[in-house]
Amino acid sequence: MDYYIRFIKIISTISMMYKRFILISLLIFSISSINAQTVLQKGMWRATLLRSDGKDIVFNLEIQQQKGKTAFYVVNGQEKMLLNDYKIEQDSLFIDMPVFESSFRLKMISSDSLAGVWIKRGIAKNLEMPFNASINQKYRFKPVKGDAGSNISGKWAIDFTSGDKHSPAIGNFEQKGNNVTGSILTPSGDYRFLAGIVTGDSLLLSTFDGVHAMVFTAKVVKDSLTDAKVYSGAAPSGTWAGVKNSNAVLPDEQLTKLKDGEDGSLNFTFNDLDGKQVSIKDKRFKNKVVVIQLMGSWCPNCMDETAFMSEYYNKNKNRGIEMIGLSYEYTTDLKRSTASVRKFQKRFDVRYPILITPVALSDPERTSKTLPQLTDIKVFPTTIILGKDGKIAEITSDFFGPGTGEYYVLYKEKFEKTMKDLLSK
């Protein structure tokens, strides 16, 4: 009997110890989980993508606490891009960009330090760049002693050069003290939100949005930008120059046109993100003004256009307007393409159909296989607008996003006028 009582006591002691072990383990796990959620200090961080030549790409990362949860923002001038798709596992932090096939795989070194890698998926292979960030350096670019020197506010005629090839562009900048914001516009789109400084005689600008990862440098000599370089991702540096010119313009050319002999009608049928076939001949598009957005989920300017188009459609669809997105993706892998395009749909509350074309972006016959009535699609985004008669009224590649300031305002005004004119016919 004594042995039995002792045995029961031993079992009871072991059971109590086990319960305590479980309780302590749960407490430790709970504390580590809480610490993992709150370990990173709030505030503005300096983030750096490391290039092998030392010409690192910098931007700002802001960390906040909102309703007990960590919130991450990529900051470029006026833009704060929320990164809400992330996961914390012990000391690891995984962040997927809200759009694009782009992500971070990081370690939380301490409460004020992150390190890891940025990964951008590509057509054939991925780009991977080492990354670190610290709250101990809140600046984007460190100013040198002295005043800002020249003020670069205004428009600049810019020339990008590669060998004997020249590519025109426009710089549109605003400077307050040392700080500079603005964008650079090209015939194929804009570089979105640039931010940086003029310090001494040097101009430093950068941007990061998950695809664009760029730094622009130049010497400011009166009304000229000289010794100018651009560093994009891990690619070799490029050369550019600028001259201040309030009348700077881009070449006036229509990049994609209706082929000679075509009557202006389109005839296509592709699958939407749920696998349902949608045709331009469907009843919902009859006797409507239809905007067709040629886009890709890899395209930063398409992100800005989708944000604008979605908001416009949701406010104006009852006026007799319809929209369709035709997406040209990196590969013909439907699962991959659908997942990437769905990010756009979710992020910008897109309520019009986005169709995935069955061609790869790199296919030289992508236009003839999808929209054979048109000459080559050279720029994304390109916008086709059909009148109520179902015929092409306009093809344009002149979208410039909110980072370009007045150019974005002018685009919206022109778009609204076009729509109003077509609706009145």
LOVEX-894968 format. One record per residue (C-alpha): x, z, y; residue number from 1. Coordinates in pm, whole numbers. Layout:
ATOM east up north i
ATOM X Z Y NUM
...
! end
This chain:
ATOM east up north i
ATOM 0 0 0 1
ATOM 288 89 237 2
ATOM 445 -246 161 3
ATOM 119 -419 242 4
ATOM 82 -232 574 5
ATOM 445 -311 663 6
ATOM 386 -675 573 7
ATOM 77 -688 799 8
ATOM 275 -525 1082 9
ATOM 559 -777 1040 10
ATOM 312 -1067 1041 11
ATOM 139 -919 1346 12
ATOM 475 -880 1527 13
ATOM 577 -1235 1440 14
ATOM 237 -1361 1555 15
ATOM 271 -1174 1885 16
ATOM 624 -1309 1935 17
ATOM 501 -1661 1861 18
ATOM 217 -1627 2110 19
ATOM 463 -1503 2371 20
ATOM 694 -1794 2292 21
ATOM 407 -2039 2333 22
ATOM 298 -1867 2656 23
ATOM 652 -1871 2798 24
ATOM 700 -2234 2690 25
ATOM 375 -2334 2857 26
ATOM 476 -2141 3169 27
ATOM 819 -2310 3179 28
ATOM 659 -2651 3127 29
ATOM 403 -2575 3396 30
ATOM 673 -2463 3642 31
ATOM 893 -2765 3565 32
ATOM 593 -2992 3607 33
ATOM 504 -2831 3940 34
ATOM 868 -2853 4051 35
ATOM 880 -3219 3947 36
ATOM 578 -3284 4167 37
ATOM 713 -3095 4469 38
ATOM 1091 -3110 4439 39
ATOM 1140 -3403 4676 40
ATOM 1155 -3300 5039 41
ATOM 895 -3436 5279 42
ATOM 1003 -3665 5560 43
ATOM 1181 -3991 5632 44
ATOM 1450 -4096 5385 45
ATOM 1716 -4366 5411 46
ATOM 1703 -4595 5108 47
ATOM 1984 -4831 5007 48
ATOM 2011 -5124 4768 49
ATOM 2378 -5160 4679 50
ATOM 2540 -5506 4689 51
ATOM 2872 -5579 4518 52
ATOM 3022 -5696 4849 53
ATOM 2935 -5370 5025 54
ATOM 2679 -5536 5254 55
ATOM 2406 -5300 5141 56
ATOM 2036 -5351 5216 57
ATOM 1876 -5051 5384 58
ATOM 1519 -4950 5458 59
ATOM 1319 -4633 5505 60
ATOM 1121 -4441 5246 61
ATOM 878 -4177 5367 62
ATOM 764 -3898 5136 63
ATOM 453 -3695 5211 64
ATOM 236 -3438 5038 65
ATOM -131 -3536 5044 66
ATOM -393 -3318 4876 67
ATOM -129 -3157 4657 68
ATOM 16 -3488 4542 69
ATOM 333 -3669 4643 70
ATOM 282 -3991 4840 71
ATOM 556 -4252 4883 72
ATOM 568 -4513 5161 73
ATOM 807 -4800 5225 74
ATOM 847 -4818 5603 75
ATOM 942 -5135 5793 76
ATOM 870 -5102 6163 77
ATOM 491 -5094 6206 78
ATOM 426 -5133 5833 79
ATOM 385 -4839 5598 80
ATOM 332 -4966 5243 81
ATOM 179 -4701 5016 82
ATOM 335 -4676 4669 83
ATOM 66 -4500 4469 84
ATOM 150 -4628 4120 85
ATOM 418 -4389 4003 86
ATOM 499 -4149 3721 87
ATOM 718 -3838 3709 88
ATOM 870 -3726 3380 89
ATOM 1095 -3420 3415 90
ATOM 1370 -3543 3651 91
ATOM 1277 -3913 3623 92
ATOM 1067 -4105 3874 93
ATOM 914 -4445 3793 94
ATOM 755 -4641 4079 95
ATOM 578 -4976 4049 96
ATOM 529 -5170 4371 97
ATOM 158 -5208 4461 98
ATOM 189 -5587 4436 99
ATOM 461 -5810 4286 100
ATOM 648 -5760 3957 101
ATOM 885 -5511 4115 102
ATOM 968 -5150 4030 103
ATOM 1208 -4858 4066 104
ATOM 1354 -4650 3781 105
ATOM 1503 -4337 3938 106
ATOM 1649 -3993 3876 107
ATOM 1574 -3704 4109 108
ATOM 1930 -3582 4158 109
ATOM 1816 -3299 4385 110
ATOM 1540 -3224 4630 111
ATOM 1708 -3449 4887 112
ATOM 1855 -3725 4672 113
ATOM 1738 -4011 4449 114
ATOM 1942 -4263 4250 115
ATOM 1867 -4538 4003 116
ATOM 1785 -4907 3997 117
ATOM 1542 -5153 4157 118
ATOM 1413 -5422 3921 119
ATOM 1247 -5748 4026 120
ATOM 1115 -5968 3747 121
ATOM 1200 -6337 3780 122
ATOM 1127 -6668 3613 123
ATOM 1413 -6660 3361 124
ATOM 1583 -6324 3420 125
ATOM 1536 -6007 3617 126
ATOM 1723 -5900 3929 127
ATOM 1855 -5544 3905 128
ATOM 2025 -5365 4193 129
ATOM 2161 -5009 4212 130
ATOM 1959 -4789 4446 131
ATOM 1997 -4454 4615 132
ATOM 1807 -4263 4882 133
ATOM 1865 -3944 5081 134
ATOM 1669 -3744 5334 135
ATOM 1998 -3624 5487 136
ATOM 2025 -3965 5657 137
ATOM 1695 -4029 5833 138
ATOM 1812 -4328 6036 139
ATOM 1789 -4689 5920 140
ATOM 2107 -4805 6092 141
ATOM 2339 -4554 6255 142
ATOM 2387 -4630 6625 143
ATOM 2731 -4618 6781 144
ATOM 2794 -4435 7105 145
ATOM 2687 -4610 7422 146
ATOM 2372 -4785 7536 147
ATOM 2187 -5064 7361 148
ATOM 2357 -5335 7564 149
ATOM 2154 -5654 7585 150
ATOM 1780 -5647 7531 151
ATOM 1681 -5911 7276 152
ATOM 1305 -5888 7334 153
ATOM 1135 -6228 7333 154
ATOM 1161 -6555 7144 155
ATOM 1473 -6705 6997 156
ATOM 1541 -7053 6861 157
ATOM 1715 -6982 6531 158
ATOM 1913 -7216 6307 159
ATOM 1991 -7127 5945 160
ATOM 2280 -7331 5805 161
ATOM 2397 -7408 5454 162
ATOM 2678 -7659 5450 163
ATOM 2552 -7958 5649 164
ATOM 2188 -7852 5613 165
ATOM 2010 -7700 5913 166
ATOM 1680 -7513 5890 167
ATOM 1498 -7428 6215 168
ATOM 1323 -7095 6270 169
ATOM 1188 -6873 6547 170
ATOM 1280 -6511 6608 171
ATOM 1015 -6302 6783 172
ATOM 1148 -5956 6867 173
ATOM 1052 -5648 7066 174
ATOM 1315 -5395 7170 175
ATOM 1255 -5039 7295 176
ATOM 1578 -4856 7366 177
ATOM 1800 -4927 7069 178
ATOM 1510 -4997 6832 179
ATOM 1410 -5355 6746 180
ATOM 1106 -5479 6552 181
ATOM 963 -5826 6494 182
ATOM 999 -6111 6250 183
ATOM 1157 -6451 6188 184
ATOM 924 -6747 6134 185
ATOM 1016 -7059 5936 186
ATOM 817 -7372 5844 187
ATOM 755 -7214 5503 188
ATOM 645 -6870 5621 189
ATOM 782 -6557 5783 190
ATOM 1009 -6271 5682 191
ATOM 732 -6018 5752 192
ATOM 820 -5686 5919 193
ATOM 1183 -5658 6031 194
ATOM 1317 -5335 6180 195
ATOM 1656 -5228 6310 196
ATOM 1868 -5168 6618 197
ATOM 2087 -5321 6882 198
ATOM 2392 -5098 6913 199
ATOM 2681 -5199 7134 200
ATOM 2699 -5577 7091 201
ATOM 2560 -5577 6736 202
ATOM 2212 -5661 6605 203
ATOM 2112 -5512 6269 204
ATOM 1772 -5586 6111 205
ATOM 1638 -5532 5762 206
ATOM 1325 -5545 5549 207
ATOM 1208 -5452 5199 208
ATOM 865 -5521 5053 209
ATOM 930 -5555 4681 210
ATOM 1036 -5921 4702 211
ATOM 1208 -5960 5038 212
ATOM 1519 -5739 5038 213
ATOM 1720 -5856 5337 214
ATOM 1962 -5759 5611 215
ATOM 2030 -5974 5919 216
ATOM 2341 -5911 6129 217
ATOM 2460 -6077 6451 218
ATOM 2669 -6032 6763 219
ATOM 2471 -6034 7088 220
ATOM 2653 -6238 7353 221
ATOM 2428 -6268 7658 222
ATOM 2146 -6501 7541 223
ATOM 2310 -6599 7212 224
ATOM 2330 -6450 6864 225
ATOM 2661 -6543 6706 226
ATOM 2870 -6454 6398 227
ATOM 2532 -6407 6230 228
ATOM 2486 -6340 5857 229
ATOM 2190 -6283 5630 230
ATOM 2215 -6088 5304 231
ATOM 1925 -6135 5062 232
ATOM 1905 -5939 4739 233
ATOM 2223 -5989 4540 234
ATOM 2267 -6352 4654 235
ATOM 2570 -6476 4850 236
ATOM 2543 -6434 5225 237
ATOM 2395 -6703 5449 238
ATOM 2474 -6809 5804 239
ATOM 2251 -6833 6108 240
ATOM 2262 -6841 6487 241
ATOM 2017 -6792 6772 242
ATOM 1962 -6886 7134 243
ATOM 1704 -6714 7354 244
ATOM 1428 -6964 7427 245
ATOM 1077 -6871 7539 246
ATOM 960 -7223 7445 247
ATOM 1098 -7223 7091 248
ATOM 873 -7407 6842 249
ATOM 883 -7505 6478 250
ATOM 867 -7866 6359 251
ATOM 509 -7994 6367 252
ATOM 448 -8142 6024 253
ATOM 178 -8129 5759 254
ATOM 358 -8039 5440 255
ATOM 75 -8117 5196 256
ATOM -174 -8400 5254 257
ATOM -460 -8582 5092 258
ATOM -327 -8888 4910 259
ATOM -408 -9230 5045 260
ATOM -722 -9374 4888 261
ATOM -876 -9035 4804 262
ATOM -1221 -8955 4946 263
ATOM -1147 -8587 5013 264
ATOM -1323 -8442 4708 265
ATOM -1156 -8202 4467 266
ATOM -1240 -8152 4102 267
ATOM -1085 -7858 3921 268
ATOM -1185 -7596 3666 269
ATOM -962 -7297 3582 270
ATOM -1009 -6951 3433 271
ATOM -1052 -6641 3647 272
ATOM -884 -6307 3570 273
ATOM -1150 -6224 3311 274
ATOM -1110 -6556 3129 275
ATOM -1429 -6707 3268 276
ATOM -1418 -7073 3373 277
ATOM -1485 -7141 3740 278
ATOM -1525 -7492 3881 279
ATOM -1528 -7614 4239 280
ATOM -1842 -7799 4130 281
ATOM -2027 -7475 4052 282
ATOM -2354 -7408 4232 283
ATOM -2216 -7116 4433 284
ATOM -1991 -7356 4630 285
ATOM -2258 -7617 4709 286
ATOM -2334 -7669 5079 287
ATOM -2084 -7399 5173 288
ATOM -1767 -7400 5379 289
ATOM -1509 -7325 5109 290
ATOM -1159 -7188 5168 291
ATOM -914 -7255 4884 292
ATOM -607 -7034 4892 293
ATOM -301 -7176 4711 294
ATOM -100 -6865 4633 295
ATOM 120 -6677 4391 296
ATOM 153 -6308 4308 297
ATOM 531 -6339 4366 298
ATOM 482 -6450 4729 299
ATOM 508 -6195 5017 300
ATOM 328 -6419 5268 301
ATOM 51 -6467 5010 302
ATOM 13 -6088 5010 303
ATOM -51 -6088 5385 304
ATOM -281 -6390 5362 305
ATOM -477 -6231 5078 306
ATOM -523 -5915 5285 307
ATOM -658 -6125 5573 308
ATOM -873 -6357 5358 309
ATOM -1028 -6074 5159 310
ATOM -1128 -5881 5470 311
ATOM -1261 -6197 5634 312
ATOM -1465 -6293 5327 313
ATOM -1615 -5947 5282 314
ATOM -1731 -5951 5645 315
ATOM -1847 -6315 5665 316
ATOM -1961 -6428 5319 317
ATOM -2326 -6421 5427 318
ATOM -2256 -6688 5691 319
ATOM -2235 -6963 5426 320
ATOM -1869 -6914 5338 321
ATOM -1702 -6908 4997 322
ATOM -1340 -6863 4893 323
ATOM -1129 -6933 4585 324
ATOM -770 -6835 4511 325
ATOM -563 -7072 4296 326
ATOM -260 -6886 4169 327
ATOM 63 -7059 4066 328
ATOM 266 -6808 3867 329
ATOM 626 -6784 3744 330
ATOM 539 -6869 3382 331
ATOM 249 -6985 3167 332
ATOM 238 -6639 3004 333
ATOM -129 -6569 3077 334
ATOM -108 -6197 3004 335
ATOM 184 -6150 3242 336
ATOM 26 -6364 3514 337
ATOM -312 -6192 3490 338
ATOM -157 -5845 3520 339
ATOM 41 -5948 3826 340
ATOM -246 -6126 4004 341
ATOM -483 -5840 3929 342
ATOM -261 -5620 4148 343
ATOM -356 -5843 4443 344
ATOM -722 -5829 4347 345
ATOM -721 -5450 4328 346
ATOM -499 -5380 4629 347
ATOM -698 -5595 4871 348
ATOM -1048 -5557 4726 349
ATOM -1073 -5930 4657 350
ATOM -1434 -6020 4573 351
ATOM -1393 -6396 4552 352
ATOM -1258 -6553 4231 353
ATOM -884 -6587 4183 354
ATOM -806 -6852 3922 355
ATOM -478 -6883 3735 356
ATOM -356 -7240 3711 357
ATOM -217 -7342 3370 358
ATOM 122 -7452 3504 359
ATOM 447 -7273 3579 360
ATOM 558 -7253 3940 361
ATOM 879 -7437 3854 362
ATOM 694 -7730 3692 363
ATOM 779 -8040 3902 364
ATOM 435 -8178 3815 365
ATOM 246 -7864 3915 366
ATOM 48 -8049 4185 367
ATOM -42 -8357 3980 368
ATOM -151 -8134 3690 369
ATOM -380 -7917 3903 370
ATOM -476 -8095 4228 371
ATOM -387 -8463 4172 372
ATOM -568 -8567 4490 373
ATOM -291 -8407 4699 374
ATOM 73 -8478 4775 375
ATOM 320 -8214 4658 376
ATOM 243 -7850 4733 377
ATOM 565 -7745 4907 378
ATOM 473 -7412 5063 379
ATOM 289 -7099 4950 380
ATOM 48 -7005 5085 381
ATOM -118 -7337 5163 382
ATOM -485 -7334 5263 383
ATOM -743 -7606 5194 384
ATOM -1077 -7587 5375 385
ATOM -1376 -7788 5254 386
ATOM -1672 -7869 5474 387
ATOM -2032 -7828 5360 388
ATOM -2017 -8182 5220 389
ATOM -1749 -8072 4972 390
ATOM -1481 -8287 5136 391
ATOM -1146 -8166 5264 392
ATOM -1168 -8084 5634 393
ATOM -822 -7930 5672 394
ATOM -500 -7860 5481 395
ATOM -263 -7621 5651 396
ATOM 49 -7418 5577 397
ATOM 63 -7245 5916 398
ATOM -22 -6890 5812 399
ATOM 194 -6626 5981 400
ATOM 139 -6260 5898 401
ATOM 96 -5942 6105 402
ATOM 471 -5887 6136 403
ATOM 491 -6191 6367 404
ATOM 279 -6036 6642 405
ATOM 125 -6299 6869 406
ATOM 160 -6571 6606 407
ATOM -68 -6376 6373 408
ATOM -322 -6333 6651 409
ATOM -314 -6708 6726 410
ATOM -355 -6789 6355 411
ATOM -666 -6570 6328 412
ATOM -817 -6724 6641 413
ATOM -753 -7077 6514 414
ATOM -895 -6995 6169 415
ATOM -1212 -6846 6316 416
ATOM -1261 -7150 6540 417
ATOM -1219 -7387 6244 418
ATOM -1471 -7191 6038 419
ATOM -1719 -7171 6325 420
ATOM -1695 -7547 6387 421
ATOM -1746 -7632 6019 422
ATOM -2037 -7390 5982 423
ATOM -2215 -7549 6278 424
ATOM -2214 -7897 6121 425
! end
